[in-house]
Amino acid sequence: MKRENQRFYKLLFISFLLVLTVITVVNLLIPDQTYSETENRMLAERPVLTAVGFLDGRYPKKYEKYTTDQFAFRPFWVEVKTTVDRLVGKNYSNGVYYGDQQYLLEDIAVPDPDSLANKISAMNEFAARYPQIRSAVMLVPDAANVLRDYLPPYAPVKDQDAFIGQVKDSLSPAVAFVDVKGALQRDSVNPMYYKTDHHWTTQGAYDAFRQLAPVLSLDPDAVAYDSYPVTNEFIGSLASKSGYYLNNGDTISVFLPKEPLDYVVTYVEEKQKTATFYEESKLEIKDKYEVFFGGNHPLVQIESTADPNRKLLLIKDSYANCFAPFLAPYFGEITMLDPRYYTGNIEELMQTGNYTDLLFLYNANTFFQDSSLETVLSPE
């Protein structure tokens, strides 16, 4: 019996080593990926080993993130883990809660105090350098904030209202804050957020635009729209990130003005021009939200037959991609700048742009986590 036990444990140990060896070899053979189409995000790259980074603990953390992101067949293992978790009653996976009505709700990000202070200071200083420009900030709360009742019972989600309130209270009097939470809670018929993705819907963007309009002296009733669904098969980033594939897919709609507007969209770095806000071909890929402007770009120029005396600089994240079309009928020129990708000199842009209005438009989680804004706004 003892010899049989020894033989069993020896076989078990050899099997473990064999599996570990196979996984290691596979991970070495498969090239690192820079972007996950499944999760709609950039993947961690192999960190550079330095003595300082190793001693202060940054290198081990970065390497752990790297190995997690680059693990072979990661999407498959994420889905397996999530399925097992659901079977045992767990409703939280990789930063995403599985809520009522099959809503997937991303956890609320906690901002770093120093980074947040620097970001707010950069916005205030930027607005102060251009006092002739009307400036506003719109931070769009996440679904886990607005749809808090949909969260699982006792979910330890932080109070995002407090973080957003901190931004509002810290802005200079020259920068208007646009509160859109109430608008996103009003409509019980049309969804304000996608169930499988972290973005708001086009309906949510439109309702928020109506809150912004008086701040920028725009008449929200001057333009009427028809809504058209373009797909009902959108499975977004939260489904991919969490592994929860329990929904039939979200519907993406576009709002087209009843009175057509003539405009040209220029993707500056790509040196491409088009006469539409929408890239229909993106409806054939996984991230169908890219139907709006074909996704994110460093710098996009919109020129239209609207008021030539109104020019807007829109500093934004991807939440603005379905929002910008609602601004186009009011501004002869709109410049969309995404600090996460923009590497140019914003001061040179300001000298040639002759902007009359400035809008910072961000999803709150992105705003609190991203550090590129203060860098781009720096005058140096």
C-alpha positions in Angstrom: 0.0 0.0 0.0 2.8 2.4 0.9 4.6 1.6 -2.4 1.4 2.3 -4.3 1.0 5.6 -2.6 4.5 6.6 -3.4 3.9 5.6 -7.0 0.7 7.7 -7.1 2.4 10.8 -5.7 5.3 10.3 -8.0 3.0 10.1 -11.0 1.1 13.2 -9.8 4.3 15.1 -9.4 5.5 14.2 -12.9 2.1 15.1 -14.3 2.3 18.5 -12.6 5.8 19.1 -14.0 4.7 18.0 -17.5 1.7 20.4 -17.5 3.8 23.3 -16.1 6.5 22.6 -18.8 3.9 22.5 -21.6 2.3 25.8 -20.4 5.8 27.5 -20.1 6.8 26.3 -23.5 3.5 27.5 -25.1 3.9 30.9 -23.4 7.4 31.2 -24.7 6.5 30.2 -28.3 3.4 32.5 -28.6 4.5 36.1 -29.3 3.4 38.8 -26.9 0.2 40.6 -27.9 0.0 44.4 -27.6 -3.8 44.6 -27.8 -6.7 42.4 -26.7 -9.6 42.7 -29.1 -11.6 40.5 -26.8 -11.1 42.9 -23.9 -10.8 46.0 -26.0 -7.7 47.2 -24.1 -3.9 47.4 -24.3 -2.0 44.5 -22.7 0.9 44.8 -20.4 4.3 44.6 -22.0 7.4 42.8 -20.5 8.8 45.3 -17.9 12.5 46.2 -18.0 14.4 44.9 -15.0 16.2 47.6 -13.0 17.8 47.5 -9.5 15.6 50.4 -8.3 12.4 48.8 -9.8 13.2 45.5 -8.2 14.0 46.9 -4.7 11.0 49.2 -4.5 8.6 46.4 -5.6 7.5 48.0 -8.9 9.1 45.4 -11.1 7.5 42.3 -9.4 4.1 43.9 -9.7 4.6 44.9 -13.3 5.9 41.4 -14.2 2.9 39.8 -12.5 0.6 42.0 -14.6 2.6 41.1 -17.7 2.4 37.3 -17.1 -1.3 37.6 -16.4 -2.1 39.6 -19.5 0.2 37.5 -21.8 -0.9 34.0 -20.5 -1.6 31.7 -23.3 -5.3 31.3 -24.2 -6.2 33.9 -21.6 -9.8 34.6 -22.8 -10.6 30.9 -22.6 -9.4 30.6 -19.0 -11.2 33.8 -18.0 -14.5 32.3 -19.3 -13.9 29.0 -17.6 -13.2 30.7 -14.3 -16.2 32.9 -14.6 -18.5 30.0 -15.4 -17.3 28.1 -12.3 -17.7 31.2 -10.1 -21.3 31.7 -11.3 -22.0 28.0 -10.5 -20.9 28.6 -6.9 -22.8 31.9 -6.6 -20.1 34.5 -7.1 -21.2 37.6 -9.0 -17.9 39.5 -9.3 -15.2 38.8 -11.9 -12.1 40.8 -12.8 -13.5 44.2 -11.6 -17.0 43.6 -13.0 -20.3 42.9 -11.1 -23.0 40.8 -12.5 -26.1 42.8 -11.6 -29.9 42.7 -12.0 -31.4 42.7 -15.5 -28.2 41.2 -16.7 -26.3 44.5 -16.4 -22.6 44.2 -16.1 -21.3 47.0 -13.9 -17.7 48.0 -13.7 -16.3 48.6 -10.2 -15.8 52.2 -9.3 -12.1 53.4 -9.6 -10.6 55.1 -6.6 -8.5 58.1 -7.7 -5.0 58.7 -6.4 -5.2 62.0 -4.4 -2.0 63.5 -5.8 -2.8 62.5 -9.4 -6.3 63.9 -9.1 -5.1 67.2 -7.6 -2.5 67.6 -10.4 -5.2 66.9 -13.0 -7.6 69.5 -11.6 -4.8 72.0 -11.3 -3.8 71.4 -14.9 -7.4 72.1 -16.1 -7.7 75.2 -14.0 -4.4 76.6 -15.2 -5.2 75.8 -18.8 -8.5 77.6 -18.6 -6.7 80.6 -16.9 -4.3 80.8 -19.8 -7.2 81.3 -22.2 -9.8 83.4 -20.3 -11.5 84.4 -23.5 -12.7 80.9 -24.0 -15.8 79.5 -22.4 -14.7 76.4 -20.5 -16.8 73.5 -19.1 -16.2 70.0 -17.6 -18.5 67.0 -17.9 -17.6 63.9 -15.9 -20.1 61.1 -16.8 -20.7 58.8 -13.8 -20.4 55.1 -14.4 -23.3 52.7 -14.6 -22.3 51.3 -11.2 -23.0 54.7 -9.8 -26.2 55.6 -11.7 -27.7 52.1 -11.6 -26.6 51.4 -8.1 -29.8 49.5 -7.3 -28.8 46.9 -9.9 -25.6 46.0 -8.0 -25.6 42.7 -6.1 -26.5 43.1 -2.4 -23.7 44.5 -0.2 -21.4 45.1 -3.1 -18.5 47.2 -1.7 -18.6 49.8 -4.4 -17.1 53.2 -3.6 -19.1 56.4 -3.6 -18.2 57.9 -7.0 -20.4 60.9 -6.3 -17.9 62.0 -3.7 -15.0 61.8 -6.1 -16.9 63.7 -8.8 -18.0 66.3 -6.2 -14.3 66.8 -5.3 -13.6 67.7 -8.9 -16.6 70.0 -9.0 -15.6 71.8 -5.8 -12.0 72.2 -6.9 -12.6 73.8 -10.3 -12.0 77.5 -10.7 -15.1 79.8 -11.1 -14.0 80.2 -14.8 -14.7 76.5 -15.5 -18.4 75.4 -15.4 -19.2 71.9 -14.2 -22.0 70.0 -16.0 -23.9 67.6 -13.8 -25.5 64.9 -15.9 -26.3 62.2 -13.3 -29.9 63.3 -13.0 -30.4 63.2 -16.8 -29.1 59.6 -16.9 -31.6 58.5 -14.2 -34.7 59.9 -15.9 -35.5 57.7 -18.8 -36.9 54.3 -17.7 -37.7 53.2 -21.2 -34.5 53.8 -23.2 -31.3 52.4 -21.6 -28.7 55.0 -20.7 -25.9 52.4 -20.5 -25.1 49.2 -22.4 -25.5 46.0 -20.5 -22.3 44.4 -21.7 -20.0 47.5 -22.2 -18.7 50.4 -20.1 -19.9 53.1 -22.4 -23.2 55.0 -22.3 -25.7 54.6 -25.1 -26.4 57.2 -27.7 -29.6 58.0 -25.9 -27.6 58.6 -22.7 -25.3 60.9 -24.6 -28.2 62.9 -26.1 -29.9 63.4 -22.7 -26.5 64.6 -21.3 -26.1 67.0 -24.3 -29.4 68.6 -23.3 -27.8 69.3 -19.9 -24.7 70.8 -21.5 -26.6 73.0 -24.0 -27.5 75.9 -21.7 -24.0 76.0 -20.3 -22.6 76.7 -23.8 -25.5 78.9 -24.8 -26.9 76.3 -27.3 -30.6 75.7 -28.0 -31.1 71.9 -27.5 -34.5 72.1 -29.4 -33.0 73.7 -32.5 -32.2 70.2 -34.0 -34.6 67.3 -34.1 -33.4 63.7 -34.5 -34.5 60.3 -35.6 -33.0 57.3 -33.9 -31.9 54.3 -36.0 -30.6 51.0 -34.6 -27.5 49.8 -36.5 -26.9 46.5 -34.7 -28.3 44.5 -31.8 -25.3 42.2 -31.6 -22.9 44.3 -29.6 -21.1 42.3 -26.9 -18.9 44.9 -25.2 -15.7 45.1 -23.2 -17.3 44.3 -19.8 -18.5 40.9 -21.1 -15.1 40.2 -22.4 -13.3 41.4 -19.4 -15.4 39.5 -16.9 -16.2 36.4 -18.9 -20.0 36.9 -18.3 -21.6 36.0 -21.7 -25.2 35.8 -20.5 -26.8 38.5 -22.7 -28.1 38.4 -26.2 -26.3 41.5 -27.1 -26.8 45.3 -26.9 -28.4 47.5 -29.5 -26.3 50.4 -30.8 -28.3 53.3 -32.3 -27.3 56.4 -34.2 -29.3 59.7 -34.0 -29.5 61.5 -37.4 -30.8 65.1 -37.6 -34.1 65.5 -39.5 -32.5 68.4 -41.3 -29.2 67.1 -42.7 -25.9 68.9 -42.0 -23.0 69.2 -44.4 -19.7 68.5 -42.8 -16.2 67.0 -43.3 -14.4 64.9 -40.8 -10.6 64.9 -40.9 -8.4 62.4 -39.1 -5.4 64.6 -38.8 -2.6 62.1 -38.1 -4.0 59.5 -40.5 -4.4 62.2 -43.1 -7.9 60.9 -44.1 -11.1 62.7 -44.8 -14.7 61.5 -44.8 -18.2 63.0 -44.9 -19.6 60.9 -42.1 -19.3 60.4 -38.3 -19.9 56.7 -38.7 -17.7 53.8 -39.9 -20.2 51.2 -41.0 -17.4 48.6 -41.5 -16.8 48.6 -37.7 -20.2 46.9 -37.2 -18.5 43.7 -38.6 -15.8 43.6 -35.8 -16.1 42.8 -32.1 -15.9 46.3 -30.8 -18.9 47.7 -32.6 -18.8 50.9 -30.6 -16.1 51.9 -33.0 -18.9 52.7 -35.5 -18.6 56.2 -34.0 -15.6 57.8 -35.8 -14.0 54.4 -36.3 -12.8 54.4 -32.7 -10.3 56.6 -30.9 -7.8 59.0 -32.7 -5.3 61.5 -31.4 -6.8 64.4 -33.3 -10.0 64.8 -35.3 -11.3 67.9 -37.0 -14.9 68.5 -37.9 -15.8 71.3 -40.2 -19.5 72.0 -41.0 -21.9 74.6 -42.3 -22.9 75.5 -38.7 -22.1 78.8 -37.1 -18.6 79.9 -38.3 -18.1 82.1 -35.3 -18.3 79.1 -32.9 -15.3 76.9 -32.6 -15.0 74.1 -30.0 -12.0 72.2 -28.6 -13.3 68.9 -27.2 -10.7 67.2 -24.9 -12.1 63.8 -24.4 -12.1 60.0 -24.0 -14.2 57.5 -25.9 -17.4 58.6 -24.3 -17.3 61.6 -26.6 -17.4 59.5 -29.7 -21.1 59.1 -29.7 -21.6 62.6 -28.2 -19.8 64.8 -30.7 -22.4 64.5 -33.5 -24.8 66.4 -31.2 -22.4 69.3 -31.0 -21.8 69.5 -34.8 -24.9 71.5 -35.7 -23.8 74.3 -33.4 -20.1 74.8 -34.2 -18.5 75.6 -37.5 -15.4 73.8 -36.3 -14.8 71.1 -33.7 -11.4 69.7 -32.7 -11.5 66.4 -30.8 -8.3 65.8 -28.9 -7.7 62.5 -27.0 -4.8 63.0 -24.6 -4.2 59.3 -24.3 -2.9 59.3 -27.9 -2.1 62.9 -28.7 1.6 63.7 -28.8 1.5 67.2 -30.3 1.9 70.6 -28.7 -1.4 71.8 -27.5 -0.2 75.4 -27.2 0.5 75.5 -30.9 -3.0 74.1 -31.5 -4.5 76.8 -29.3 -2.6 79.6 -31.2 -4.1 78.5 -34.6 -7.5 77.2 -33.5 -9.2 80.5 -32.4 -11.5 78.5 -30.2 -14.5 80.1 -28.6 -15.4 77.1 -26.4 -13.6 74.3 -24.5 -15.2 71.1 -23.2 -13.5 68.4 -21.1 -15.7 65.3 -21.6 -14.7 62.1 -19.8 -16.2 59.0 -18.3 -15.5 59.3 -14.6 -13.5 56.0 -14.2 -11.3 56.9 -17.1 -10.7 60.4 -15.8 -9.7 59.1 -12.4 -7.4 56.4 -13.7 -5.7 58.1 -16.7 -2.6 60.3 -16.2 -2.2 61.7 -19.7 -4.4 64.8 -19.4 -2.1 66.8 -17.1 0.9 66.0 -19.4 -0.9 67.2 -22.5 -2.2 70.4 -20.9 1.3 71.4 -19.6 2.6 74.6 -21.4 6.1 73.1 -21.6 
